Amino acid sequence: MKILVLMLAWIGAVASVLFVAPAWAQQKQLLIYGFQLEEFEYRRGDESEDFLAWNGDAFFGTDELKLRWLGEGEYDYTAKKFEGLENRLVLQSPISTFFDVKAGVRLDTPKGPDRWYGAVGVTGLAPQWFEVDADFFVSEAGETSARLDIEYELLMTNRLILTPSAEVNVAFSSDREIDIEPGVSDIEAGMRLSYDLIDRRLSPYFGIVYERKLGDTADLARSEGEDIEGWRAVFGTRFMF
């Protein structure tokens, strides 16, 4: 019941904001939909660990308002368990030419107890064509956190693309049950070189990813005998329709 109330409260708040200017509803809107896997890759760790990782989303709606599912995760073949699994369901609407606002709910599982969050953020193209996602989260227990995700596509040729990326997670409160302490908790930086086989619909790639826990979160991981950093060689493909 608590989870349902949280979901309804956030969706209601989002709807009240997004429908302040309902002129779009008075016009005929073309329904659009799509699905993409921005990352679907095998990762080989610097200590011979094997991972399967993915990051994708699907959407349905109009240019003015769409419903999006966003999901990402990592499965550790060596330990035979998920390192992380996240799903979000959000409403998204434009607030400027290049940026949209999004808000909804997020569920994290299965490391530690499941966590439900309210989520609000912006996504779009910053100056110099950097793709930016910035999100703020509030858990069902009141813990707050934020995430900044930045990506840039550098065209080497019409089909060969080099994509550097970076993700930073910041916790504003402690959540010891899932091994998170206040401060910058972890970062991930990557570099992938892809080739568009079929337009942008199918793009195999390879690259490298660096992950590291920081601050008190890293200290907590050390005390539990966990690694706090690692390099990964990655091989995978992007897919969209």
Contacts in CASP RR format, 6 or more apart in sequence:
PFRMAT RR
TARGET T0000
AUTHOR 0000-0000-0000
METHOD contacts of the structure
MODEL  1
MKILVLMLAWIGAVASVLFVAPAWAQQKQLLIYGFQLEEFEYRRGDESED
FLAWNGDAFFGTDELKLRWLGEGEYDYTAKKFEGLENRLVLQSPISTFFD
VKAGVRLDTPKGPDRWYGAVGVTGLAPQWFEVDADFFVSEAGETSARLDI
EYELLMTNRLILTPSAEVNVAFSSDREIDIEPGVSDIEAGMRLSYDLIDR
RLSPYFGIVYERKLGDTADLARSEGEDIEGWRAVFGTRFMF
2 140 0 8 1.000
3 116 0 8 1.000
3 140 0 8 1.000
6 105 0 8 1.000
6 116 0 8 1.000
6 118 0 8 1.000
6 140 0 8 1.000
7 104 0 8 1.000
7 105 0 8 1.000
7 116 0 8 1.000
10 103 0 8 1.000
10 104 0 8 1.000
10 105 0 8 1.000
10 118 0 8 1.000
10 119 0 8 1.000
11 91 0 8 1.000
11 104 0 8 1.000
11 105 0 8 1.000
13 103 0 8 1.000
14 90 0 8 1.000
14 91 0 8 1.000
14 103 0 8 1.000
14 104 0 8 1.000
14 120 0 8 1.000
15 91 0 8 1.000
17 101 0 8 1.000
17 103 0 8 1.000
18 65 0 8 1.000
18 91 0 8 1.000
18 93 0 8 1.000
18 101 0 8 1.000
19 25 0 8 1.000
24 62 0 8 1.000
24 64 0 8 1.000
24 65 0 8 1.000
29 61 0 8 1.000
29 62 0 8 1.000
29 63 0 8 1.000
29 64 0 8 1.000
30 62 0 8 1.000
30 63 0 8 1.000
31 60 0 8 1.000
31 61 0 8 1.000
31 62 0 8 1.000
32 59 0 8 1.000
32 60 0 8 1.000
32 61 0 8 1.000
32 62 0 8 1.000
32 63 0 8 1.000
32 66 0 8 1.000
33 58 0 8 1.000
33 59 0 8 1.000
33 60 0 8 1.000
33 61 0 8 1.000
34 58 0 8 1.000
34 59 0 8 1.000
34 60 0 8 1.000
34 240 0 8 1.000
34 241 0 8 1.000
35 57 0 8 1.000
35 58 0 8 1.000
35 240 0 8 1.000
35 241 0 8 1.000
36 56 0 8 1.000
36 57 0 8 1.000
36 58 0 8 1.000
36 238 0 8 1.000
36 239 0 8 1.000
36 240 0 8 1.000
36 241 0 8 1.000
37 54 0 8 1.000
37 55 0 8 1.000
37 56 0 8 1.000
37 237 0 8 1.000
37 238 0 8 1.000
37 239 0 8 1.000
37 240 0 8 1.000
38 55 0 8 1.000
38 56 0 8 1.000
38 57 0 8 1.000
38 238 0 8 1.000
39 53 0 8 1.000
39 54 0 8 1.000
39 55 0 8 1.000
39 56 0 8 1.000
39 72 0 8 1.000
39 236 0 8 1.000
39 238 0 8 1.000
40 53 0 8 1.000
40 54 0 8 1.000
40 236 0 8 1.000
40 237 0 8 1.000
40 238 0 8 1.000
40 239 0 8 1.000
41 52 0 8 1.000
41 53 0 8 1.000
41 54 0 8 1.000
41 205 0 8 1.000
41 234 0 8 1.000
41 235 0 8 1.000
41 236 0 8 1.000
41 237 0 8 1.000
42 50 0 8 1.000
42 51 0 8 1.000
42 52 0 8 1.000
42 234 0 8 1.000
42 235 0 8 1.000
42 236 0 8 1.000
43 49 0 8 1.000
43 50 0 8 1.000
43 51 0 8 1.000
43 52 0 8 1.000
43 53 0 8 1.000
43 74 0 8 1.000
43 209 0 8 1.000
43 232 0 8 1.000
43 233 0 8 1.000
43 234 0 8 1.000
44 50 0 8 1.000
44 51 0 8 1.000
44 232 0 8 1.000
44 233 0 8 1.000
44 234 0 8 1.000
45 51 0 8 1.000
45 230 0 8 1.000
45 231 0 8 1.000
45 232 0 8 1.000
45 233 0 8 1.000
46 230 0 8 1.000
46 231 0 8 1.000
46 232 0 8 1.000
47 227 0 8 1.000
47 230 0 8 1.000
48 78 0 8 1.000
49 76 0 8 1.000
49 77 0 8 1.000
49 78 0 8 1.000
50 76 0 8 1.000
50 77 0 8 1.000
50 78 0 8 1.000
51 74 0 8 1.000
51 75 0 8 1.000
51 76 0 8 1.000
51 77 0 8 1.000
51 83 0 8 1.000
51 232 0 8 1.000
52 74 0 8 1.000
52 75 0 8 1.000
52 77 0 8 1.000
53 72 0 8 1.000
53 73 0 8 1.000
53 74 0 8 1.000
53 75 0 8 1.000
53 234 0 8 1.000
54 71 0 8 1.000
54 72 0 8 1.000
54 73 0 8 1.000
55 71 0 8 1.000
55 72 0 8 1.000
55 73 0 8 1.000
56 70 0 8 1.000
56 71 0 8 1.000
56 72 0 8 1.000
57 68 0 8 1.000
57 69 0 8 1.000
57 70 0 8 1.000
57 71 0 8 1.000
58 68 0 8 1.000
58 69 0 8 1.000
59 66 0 8 1.000
59 67 0 8 1.000
59 68 0 8 1.000
59 69 0 8 1.000
59 92 0 8 1.000
60 66 0 8 1.000
60 67 0 8 1.000
61 67 0 8 1.000
63 94 0 8 1.000
64 93 0 8 1.000
64 94 0 8 1.000
65 91 0 8 1.000
65 92 0 8 1.000
65 93 0 8 1.000
66 91 0 8 1.000
66 92 0 8 1.000
66 93 0 8 1.000
67 89 0 8 1.000
67 90 0 8 1.000
67 91 0 8 1.000
67 92 0 8 1.000
68 88 0 8 1.000
68 89 0 8 1.000
68 90 0 8 1.000
68 91 0 8 1.000
68 92 0 8 1.000
68 102 0 8 1.000
69 87 0 8 1.000
69 88 0 8 1.000
69 89 0 8 1.000
70 87 0 8 1.000
70 88 0 8 1.000
70 90 0 8 1.000
71 86 0 8 1.000
71 87 0 8 1.000
71 88 0 8 1.000
72 86 0 8 1.000
73 82 0 8 1.000
73 83 0 8 1.000
73 84 0 8 1.000
73 85 0 8 1.000
73 86 0 8 1.000
74 82 0 8 1.000
74 83 0 8 1.000
74 84 0 8 1.000
75 81 0 8 1.000
75 82 0 8 1.000
75 83 0 8 1.000
76 82 0 8 1.000
76 83 0 8 1.000
81 110 0 8 1.000
82 109 0 8 1.000
82 110 0 8 1.000
82 111 0 8 1.000
83 111 0 8 1.000
84 108 0 8 1.000
84 109 0 8 1.000
84 110 0 8 1.000
84 111 0 8 1.000
85 108 0 8 1.000
85 109 0 8 1.000
85 110 0 8 1.000
85 111 0 8 1.000
86 106 0 8 1.000
86 107 0 8 1.000
86 108 0 8 1.000
87 106 0 8 1.000
87 107 0 8 1.000
88 104 0 8 1.000
88 105 0 8 1.000
88 106 0 8 1.000
88 107 0 8 1.000
88 119 0 8 1.000
89 104 0 8 1.000
89 105 0 8 1.000
90 102 0 8 1.000
90 103 0 8 1.000
90 104 0 8 1.000
90 105 0 8 1.000
90 119 0 8 1.000
91 102 0 8 1.000
91 103 0 8 1.000
91 104 0 8 1.000
92 100 0 8 1.000
92 101 0 8 1.000
92 102 0 8 1.000
92 123 0 8 1.000
93 100 0 8 1.000
93 101 0 8 1.000
93 102 0 8 1.000
94 100 0 8 1.000
94 101 0 8 1.000
95 101 0 8 1.000
95 122 0 8 1.000
98 124 0 8 1.000
98 125 0 8 1.000
98 126 0 8 1.000
99 122 0 8 1.000
99 123 0 8 1.000
99 124 0 8 1.000
99 125 0 8 1.000
100 122 0 8 1.000
100 123 0 8 1.000
100 124 0 8 1.000
101 120 0 8 1.000
101 121 0 8 1.000
101 122 0 8 1.000
102 119 0 8 1.000
102 120 0 8 1.000
102 121 0 8 1.000
102 122 0 8 1.000
102 123 0 8 1.000
102 135 0 8 1.000
103 118 0 8 1.000
103 119 0 8 1.000
103 120 0 8 1.000
103 121 0 8 1.000
104 118 0 8 1.000
104 119 0 8 1.000
104 120 0 8 1.000
105 116 0 8 1.000
105 117 0 8 1.000
105 118 0 8 1.000
105 119 0 8 1.000
106 116 0 8 1.000
106 117 0 8 1.000
106 118 0 8 1.000
106 119 0 8 1.000
106 137 0 8 1.000
107 114 0 8 1.000
107 115 0 8 1.000
107 116 0 8 1.000
107 117 0 8 1.000
108 114 0 8 1.000
108 115 0 8 1.000
108 117 0 8 1.000
108 178 0 8 1.000
109 115 0 8 1.000
111 178 0 8 1.000
112 177 0 8 1.000
112 178 0 8 1.000
113 177 0 8 1.000
113 178 0 8 1.000
115 139 0 8 1.000
115 140 0 8 1.000
115 175 0 8 1.000
115 178 0 8 1.000
116 139 0 8 1.000
116 140 0 8 1.000
117 137 0 8 1.000
117 138 0 8 1.000
117 139 0 8 1.000
117 140 0 8 1.000
118 137 0 8 1.000
118 138 0 8 1.000
118 139 0 8 1.000
119 135 0 8 1.000
119 136 0 8 1.000
119 137 0 8 1.000
120 135 0 8 1.000
120 136 0 8 1.000
121 133 0 8 1.000
121 134 0 8 1.000
121 135 0 8 1.000
121 136 0 8 1.000
122 132 0 8 1.000
122 133 0 8 1.000
122 134 0 8 1.000
123 132 0 8 1.000
123 133 0 8 1.000
123 134 0 8 1.000
124 131 0 8 1.000
124 132 0 8 1.000
124 133 0 8 1.000
125 131 0 8 1.000
125 132 0 8 1.000
126 132 0 8 1.000
128 152 0 8 1.000
129 152 0 8 1.000
129 153 0 8 1.000
130 150 0 8 1.000
130 151 0 8 1.000
130 152 0 8 1.000
131 150 0 8 1.000
131 151 0 8 1.000
131 152 0 8 1.000
131 153 0 8 1.000
132 148 0 8 1.000
132 149 0 8 1.000
132 150 0 8 1.000
133 147 0 8 1.000
133 148 0 8 1.000
133 149 0 8 1.000
133 150 0 8 1.000
134 146 0 8 1.000
134 147 0 8 1.000
134 148 0 8 1.000
134 149 0 8 1.000
135 146 0 8 1.000
135 147 0 8 1.000
136 144 0 8 1.000
136 145 0 8 1.000
136 146 0 8 1.000
137 144 0 8 1.000
137 145 0 8 1.000
137 146 0 8 1.000
137 147 0 8 1.000
138 144 0 8 1.000
139 145 0 8 1.000
139 175 0 8 1.000
141 175 0 8 1.000
142 173 0 8 1.000
143 171 0 8 1.000
143 172 0 8 1.000
143 173 0 8 1.000
143 174 0 8 1.000
143 175 0 8 1.000
143 180 0 8 1.000
144 171 0 8 1.000
144 172 0 8 1.000
144 173 0 8 1.000
145 169 0 8 1.000
145 170 0 8 1.000
145 171 0 8 1.000
145 172 0 8 1.000
145 173 0 8 1.000
145 180 0 8 1.000
145 185 0 8 1.000
146 169 0 8 1.000
146 170 0 8 1.000
146 172 0 8 1.000
147 167 0 8 1.000
147 168 0 8 1.000
147 169 0 8 1.000
147 170 0 8 1.000
148 167 0 8 1.000
148 168 0 8 1.000
148 170 0 8 1.000
149 165 0 8 1.000
149 166 0 8 1.000
149 167 0 8 1.000
150 165 0 8 1.000
150 166 0 8 1.000
150 167 0 8 1.000
151 163 0 8 1.000
151 164 0 8 1.000
151 165 0 8 1.000
151 166 0 8 1.000
152 163 0 8 1.000
152 164 0 8 1.000
152 165 0 8 1.000
153 161 0 8 1.000
153 162 0 8 1.000
153 163 0 8 1.000
154 161 0 8 1.000
154 162 0 8 1.000
154 163 0 8 1.000
154 164 0 8 1.000
155 161 0 8 1.000
156 162 0 8 1.000
156 193 0 8 1.000
158 196 0 8 1.000
159 195 0 8 1.000
159 196 0 8 1.000
160 193 0 8 1.000
160 194 0 8 1.000
160 195 0 8 1.000
160 196 0 8 1.000
161 193 0 8 1.000
161 194 0 8 1.000
161 195 0 8 1.000
161 196 0 8 1.000
161 203 0 8 1.000
162 191 0 8 1.000
162 192 0 8 1.000
162 193 0 8 1.000
163 191 0 8 1.000
163 192 0 8 1.000
163 193 0 8 1.000
163 194 0 8 1.000
163 205 0 8 1.000
164 189 0 8 1.000
164 190 0 8 1.000
164 191 0 8 1.000
165 189 0 8 1.000
165 190 0 8 1.000
165 191 0 8 1.000
165 192 0 8 1.000
166 187 0 8 1.000
166 188 0 8 1.000
166 189 0 8 1.000
166 190 0 8 1.000
167 187 0 8 1.000
167 188 0 8 1.000
167 189 0 8 1.000
168 184 0 8 1.000
168 186 0 8 1.000
168 187 0 8 1.000
169 184 0 8 1.000
169 185 0 8 1.000
169 186 0 8 1.000
169 187 0 8 1.000
170 183 0 8 1.000
170 184 0 8 1.000
170 185 0 8 1.000
171 180 0 8 1.000
171 181 0 8 1.000
171 182 0 8 1.000
171 183 0 8 1.000
171 185 0 8 1.000
171 217 0 8 1.000
172 182 0 8 1.000
172 183 0 8 1.000
173 182 0 8 1.000
174 180 0 8 1.000
174 181 0 8 1.000
174 182 0 8 1.000
176 220 0 8 1.000
179 217 0 8 1.000
179 220 0 8 1.000
179 221 0 8 1.000
179 224 0 8 1.000
180 217 0 8 1.000
181 215 0 8 1.000
181 216 0 8 1.000
181 217 0 8 1.000
181 219 0 8 1.000
181 220 0 8 1.000
182 216 0 8 1.000
183 214 0 8 1.000
183 215 0 8 1.000
183 216 0 8 1.000
183 217 0 8 1.000
184 214 0 8 1.000
184 215 0 8 1.000
185 213 0 8 1.000
185 214 0 8 1.000
185 215 0 8 1.000
185 217 0 8 1.000
186 211 0 8 1.000
186 212 0 8 1.000
186 213 0 8 1.000
186 214 0 8 1.000
186 217 0 8 1.000
187 211 0 8 1.000
187 212 0 8 1.000
187 214 0 8 1.000
188 209 0 8 1.000
188 210 0 8 1.000
188 211 0 8 1.000
189 209 0 8 1.000
189 210 0 8 1.000
190 207 0 8 1.000
190 208 0 8 1.000
190 209 0 8 1.000
190 210 0 8 1.000
191 207 0 8 1.000
191 208 0 8 1.000
192 205 0 8 1.000
192 206 0 8 1.000
192 207 0 8 1.000
192 234 0 8 1.000
193 205 0 8 1.000
193 206 0 8 1.000
193 207 0 8 1.000
194 203 0 8 1.000
194 204 0 8 1.000
194 205 0 8 1.000
194 238 0 8 1.000
195 203 0 8 1.000
195 204 0 8 1.000
195 205 0 8 1.000
196 202 0 8 1.000
196 203 0 8 1.000
197 203 0 8 1.000
197 204 0 8 1.000
200 238 0 8 1.000
200 240 0 8 1.000
201 239 0 8 1.000
201 240 0 8 1.000
201 241 0 8 1.000
202 237 0 8 1.000
202 238 0 8 1.000
202 239 0 8 1.000
203 237 0 8 1.000
203 238 0 8 1.000
203 239 0 8 1.000
204 236 0 8 1.000
204 237 0 8 1.000
205 234 0 8 1.000
205 235 0 8 1.000
205 236 0 8 1.000
205 237 0 8 1.000
205 238 0 8 1.000
206 233 0 8 1.000
206 234 0 8 1.000
206 235 0 8 1.000
206 236 0 8 1.000
207 233 0 8 1.000
207 234 0 8 1.000
207 235 0 8 1.000
208 231 0 8 1.000
208 232 0 8 1.000
208 233 0 8 1.000
208 234 0 8 1.000
209 231 0 8 1.000
209 232 0 8 1.000
209 234 0 8 1.000
210 229 0 8 1.000
210 230 0 8 1.000
210 231 0 8 1.000
210 232 0 8 1.000
211 229 0 8 1.000
211 230 0 8 1.000
211 232 0 8 1.000
212 218 0 8 1.000
212 228 0 8 1.000
212 229 0 8 1.000
212 230 0 8 1.000
213 221 0 8 1.000
213 228 0 8 1.000
213 229 0 8 1.000
218 228 0 8 1.000
221 227 0 8 1.000
221 228 0 8 1.000
222 228 0 8 1.000
END
